Amino acid sequence: MTDTEPDGVIPPADQNMRQVVAQAALLQDWAGRQLSTLRNTYPAWDIGRERDVSGQMWWTARLRQQLSLDMVAAGVLQTVQQPDAIALAETLAWQTAFLQYARARVAPR
């Protein structure tokens, strides 16, 4: 029996490769779930993952509306970028508070 026969023993290198591929798929699925959660939690933002020119991956959110002067004064940014989903979620929580503050300032009384 050889290693290429269907009933043969799986070579250790092949088994390691399968584990690496399985772990990568699991991580990719995890990132996909994080992305979906962020998009559902913060619908005012276009959220994605982008690689910069140096090859680093960033979690990025772009506000779907144009900034007003009141928004800028409140600290709202058009685009935010963080190295991971948790940091982006924290930043977007602050940005949401700033947006609400800016809207409250211009709301009719």
N, C-alpha and C positions, 0 to 999 in steps of 0.2 A: 504494500500500500504506500502511495506517495502523498506528499502534502497537497497535491493538486486534485486528488481524488475526492469526490463529494463526501465520502465517509471517513476521510483521513483526519488526522489530528490537526487542529488549527495551529499554525506556527505562532510562537509568542509575539513576533513583530506584528503579525496580522491582528492578533487579539488586542494589542496595545493601540493599534491604529483604530480599531473599532471603538475602543473606549474613548479615545480622543475625539473621534467624530461624534459619538453620542453625547459627550460632555459639551462640545461646541454647539450641537443642536439644542441642548437643554438651555445653555446660556442665551442663545439667539431667541429661543422661545420666551425666556425670562425678560429679555430686553423688549420683545414685542408686547408682552403683557404690561410692562411698565409704561411703554409708549401709549398703549391703549388707555390705561388708567389716567395718565396725564392729559390726554386729549379729551377724555370724558369729564375730567374734573375741571379743566380750564378751557371751555369752548371758545373763549374770546381770542385764543391764541392758535396760530399754526405751529404745531410742535413736531420736531423731527430730530434725526441724528445726522450729523454732517462731519465729514473728515476735512481738516484744514490742510494747507499746503505742506505742512511738516508731517502729515499722516496721523495726527492726533484726532481721535473721535470726540465730538462735542454734542451735547444735548442742547438743542436750540429752540427758542420760541420767538415768534414774531407776532406782534399785536395785529389783529385783523383790521383795525380801523386806524385812520390817521390820527396823529397826536394833535391835541388842541393846546393852546397856551396854558390853560388850567391844568391839563394833564402833565405837561412838562413841569409846571410849578409844583405839582404834587409829588414829583419824582418818578413818574411813569416813563419807562423806556420803550422804544419801538421794538428792539430786539434784545433778548437776553441769552446768555450762553453759559453752560456749566459743564464740568467734566463727567457728571453722572446724573442719573434720574432723580436721586434724592435731593441733591443740591439744586437742581432745576425746580423741583416741587417747592422747595423752601423759597426760592427766589420768586416763583410765580405766586405764592401765597402773599408775599409782601407786595408784589406788583398789583395783585387784586385789591389789596387794602388801599393802595395809592389810587387805583382807579375809582374805587367807591368814594374815597375822600374827594377826588376831583369832581365826580358827578354830584356829590352832595353840595359842593360849593356853588355849582351853577343851576341847581334845581330851583324852580320857582317856589316861593314861600307863601 
